[in-house]
C-alpha cells in the first residue's frame, strides 16, 4: 500500500510508534536527534505519549495527527516526539506526574510541552481538533503554547521551576520513627473497604477497575483477623467480575476495566498485566473457597493467554486492542440473529436467556455476553437437567468461538515486556498449584528461557523485545516483578536455577536502583539515561509499585537465603513509607502486603524428598491446595549437600527414608513430619 507520508518512526519496532509512521506529523522518537533539532531551532518540544491499545490515542491520531493542517502547525511550531509508554515507562512516570500537577488529572494520550532541555512547562491529555464541549481545540493549544514560549519566557521558567521542584519532592522520603504495628494493616484494609460496592462488588462506582492488589490485601487480612467480611468482599467481587462483560465468556481472559458500576460494558482491550494479576488472585481465592467458578476462570484465562498471547519461542505479548475494523468491541459482541444462526434457535433461546441476549442488545444494539441466570436457575426455568444445560452452554460457546475466529481480530501489540512477563510467571505459578497442567509449566519454562536468552545482556535485564530486537535497560519493575515471578515458579517447579536467578536479579537491583540515603528504589538504574528527574514510584496503579514488589522480593529472599542484608534493606523501605501507608492506604496495598509478611513472619517449609516420589508430590499438592499468604517453600533431595543451598536446610534429613517436611516459624522449627494430616495441622495453626 502506498502512503502519502512517511516519517522517522518507520524505523522503530514499537507497534504504537509504527501506527504513527505515516502521519503527516514530522515525528521523532525520543532521542538525541530530536533534542539537537529543538536546540538548533530554539523550538519547544511537543511530547505525545500513548500506547497501542489506547482507544483515545487512536481517536486523537485520526482527528489531529492525520489532519494535514494540524500536522503542518505542529511541524512549524514544535519538534514533535512520539513515545510508547509501555516501552518508556520511565518517561511516562515523570511527565504524567507533571501533567497531573498541572491539570489535576492524567491519562492517555498524554500531551506534554517541554523546553528544548526536556523540561515540562505545560500539558494535558486528549485535545479535540476544534473547540468542543468547553475544551479548547488542539490548534488553539498549539498556538497559545508556542506564543507563551516565545513571548513570556519568564512564565515558562517559573512553571518549569515549580514542576521540577514538585518532582524532586515526590522522590524524597523520610524514615518513620514509629513502631511497626499490624494495626496499620487492619486500619488500611478498613479504610479501603469503605469504598466497597456491596451491590456489584469492586471499589467505588463507574469506571470500575480490577484492583487485584487490594483483594490480595483483603485475603491476607481475612486470614490474619479471621474476618469473614473481607473474604465475602473478595469472593463477591470476583464472582461479579467473572459474571460480567469485563470477562470474555467465549474466549477467556479479562478486558481492561468496566465503564459502568456493574462490570457489564468493558473497555475492550486486554492487557497482559491485568490477566497475570487476575489469574493469581482467582487462584488464591479458589484455595479458600473452592468455588468452581474461580477455577474455571483461571483455566480459561490461562488457555487464552497460551493461545493468543504466547510468542512461539516463549514470552507473552503485551496487549490486544479494544478496536477492530475501527469499532471498539466489534470483535467481542453479538446480535441475537448471529447467535441463533451459529448455535440454532432452540439452543439460542436457552443460551440467550442465560447470557442476556436480546434483539435490542445491551451495547449499541448488540450484546455483550454475561450470565444473568445460574445453571441451576436455567435448569428450573427450562425444565432441563443441570447436566443438559451445562452441555448446551459448552457446545454453544465452542461454536461461537469458532465463528468468532473468522472475524478480523483486534490488533495485538507483540512487544514482550520483561516486567509484565514477571507478573505472568506469578499468575501461571498460582494456576499450577490448583490446576497442575503440563501446558502451564511448559509456558513458564519457555518464558523463562526466552527472557534469559533474549532479554538479559552483559549483566543487565532489558525491558522489551520486538521483531528480533531487544532494547532499553530494564527498569525497577523489570527486576522486581521478574524476581518475584522466578520465586513463585521456584516454589512450584523446584528448579534451583530459578532461585539462583532471582538472587542474581536482586543483587543487580540493589546495586543499580537503591536510594542508599533515604531508602527505597528509583525507577531507573545508575546505568540508565539521565533524565530531568529520577522518579521513585511508590503508589500502586494498574500494576503494583516497583518499591512494593522489591520489598516483597527482599523479604522472601531473606527467608530463603538467610541474608540479613536483604532484611535490613526491606525494613528501610517499609520505614521510609510507613507513615504514608498509614495515612493513604489505597495506594499502598502491595506494600501493606509486604508489611504483613514482615510482621507475621512466614512459615518456612522445607521438604526433603524427590519429585519422582508420589508421596512427595502428594504432600506438595496438599500444601498447594491451601491458602498460605506468608510462606517460603524449598525442596531438596536427601543426598544433596543441603548446607550449600540455604542455612535453613542444614541438618534436615528424611525420617525412615520417607519424604519429610519441616515447618519453621519465628526462629523455631517443628519436629519432622511425614504424613499429611499432621502437616496440615502445622500449616493451619
KAWONOR-V659548 format. One record per run of one state. SS is the DSSP state (2 for helix, 1 for strand, 0 for the rest). FROM is the first residue (numbers start at 1). LEN is the number of residues. If there is no record, write none. Layout:
ss | from | len
SS | FROM | LEN
SS | FROM | LEN
This chain:
ss | from | len
0 | 1 | 7
2 | 8 | 4
0 | 12 | 3
2 | 15 | 5
0 | 20 | 7
1 | 27 | 3
0 | 30 | 2
2 | 32 | 10
0 | 42 | 2
1 | 44 | 7
0 | 51 | 4
2 | 55 | 11
0 | 66 | 2
2 | 68 | 10
1 | 78 | 7
0 | 85 | 4
2 | 89 | 15
0 | 104 | 6
1 | 110 | 5
0 | 115 | 5
1 | 120 | 5
0 | 125 | 7
1 | 132 | 1
0 | 133 | 2
1 | 135 | 1
0 | 136 | 2
2 | 138 | 14
0 | 152 | 1
2 | 153 | 18
0 | 171 | 11
2 | 182 | 12
0 | 194 | 2
1 | 196 | 1
0 | 197 | 6
1 | 203 | 1
0 | 204 | 4
1 | 208 | 2
0 | 210 | 2
2 | 212 | 14
0 | 226 | 2
2 | 228 | 15
0 | 243 | 4
1 | 247 | 1
0 | 248 | 6
1 | 254 | 1
0 | 255 | 2
1 | 257 | 2
0 | 259 | 7
1 | 266 | 2
0 | 268 | 2
1 | 270 | 2
2 | 272 | 18
0 | 290 | 2
2 | 292 | 17
0 | 309 | 1
1 | 310 | 1
0 | 311 | 5
1 | 316 | 1
0 | 317 | 2
1 | 319 | 2
0 | 321 | 2
1 | 323 | 2
0 | 325 | 2
1 | 327 | 2
0 | 329 | 5
1 | 334 | 1
0 | 335 | 1
2 | 336 | 8
0 | 344 | 1
2 | 345 | 10
0 | 355 | 8
1 | 363 | 1
0 | 364 | 2
1 | 366 | 2
0 | 368 | 7
2 | 375 | 8
0 | 383 | 3
2 | 386 | 19
0 | 405 | 7
1 | 412 | 2
0 | 414 | 2
1 | 416 | 2
2 | 418 | 17
0 | 435 | 3
2 | 438 | 17
0 | 455 | 1
1 | 456 | 2
0 | 458 | 2
1 | 460 | 7
0 | 467 | 2
1 | 469 | 5
0 | 474 | 2
2 | 476 | 18
0 | 494 | 2
2 | 496 | 18
1 | 514 | 1
0 | 515 | 6
1 | 521 | 1
0 | 522 | 24
2 | 546 | 16
0 | 562 | 2
2 | 564 | 13
0 | 577 | 1
2 | 578 | 6
0 | 584 | 1
2 | 585 | 16
0 | 601 | 2
1 | 603 | 6
0 | 609 | 5
2 | 614 | 11
0 | 625 | 6
1 | 631 | 6
0 | 637 | 5
2 | 642 | 3
0 | 645 | 2
2 | 647 | 3
0 | 650 | 5
1 | 655 | 1
0 | 656 | 2
1 | 658 | 1
0 | 659 | 1
1 | 660 | 6
0 | 666 | 2
1 | 668 | 2
0 | 670 | 3
1 | 673 | 1
0 | 674 | 2
2 | 676 | 9
0 | 685 | 1
